[in-house]
Amino acid sequence: MTSQDRTSPPQQQYAERSYRSPAALVGGALLLLLGLWLGGDALLRGDVHTKLTALFALLLGVPLVVAFTLRPLVRAGEDRLTVRNPFRTITLPWGAVEDLRAAFSAEVFTSGGKYQLWAVPVSLRQRKKVSRQAARGSAPRPRFGLDADAGPVPRAMADQTLDELREIKERATHRESAQGEPAVRWSYEVLAPLVVGAVGLAVMVAL
């Protein structure tokens, strides 16, 4: 028996997948540009009180915009699911994930509770549109004479994302490296400037 025969084949590796909301990214970038333009103008041209007010307003506003638009992310790795929400980052080994659902919001369930997936927004309007297209038979048809029924059933974006996450979970849930307990970390890099900005702005408004 050769050494190659005695060596077991390497375990198949799966590419890490990341999910974010394109609409939130675009909206957040526009809000940041507007806020920095207005705040920068006040910092350059205002008096001392106006400059301090603008500074604290930026310290409050920029972290809020970043937290709710640019920060949310869902990353599906081979062994764990990472959920980055506005103020917390939740790391979930796939073995700890019990279910993934999307009703009015996308959520992941564990034995200890549930966590919302901010990066996977659920659009009821998109679901209705997809349902109407399916009912009318207006979903994209396969070409080259293939049977129209062979195409996939149309799904809303959030539902497609959760289907993919469930598939990854099923592959990983019994793997030893995918076991463990959920870990939650508060995002102090967002919360600290936000608190400073809120307190400072309240003081400036009261003066």
Buried (B, 14 or more C-beta within 10 A) or exposed (E): EEEEEEEEEEEEEEEEEEBBBEEBBEBBEEBBEEBBEBBEEBBEEBEEEEBBBBBBBBBBBBBBBBBBBBBBBBBBBBBBBBBBBBBBBBBBBBBBBEEBBBEEEBBBBBEEEEBBBBBBBBEEEBBEEBEEEEEEEEBEEEEEEEEEEEEEEBBBBBBBBBEBBBEBBEBBBEBEEBBBEBEEEEBEEBBEBBBBBBEBBEEBEEE
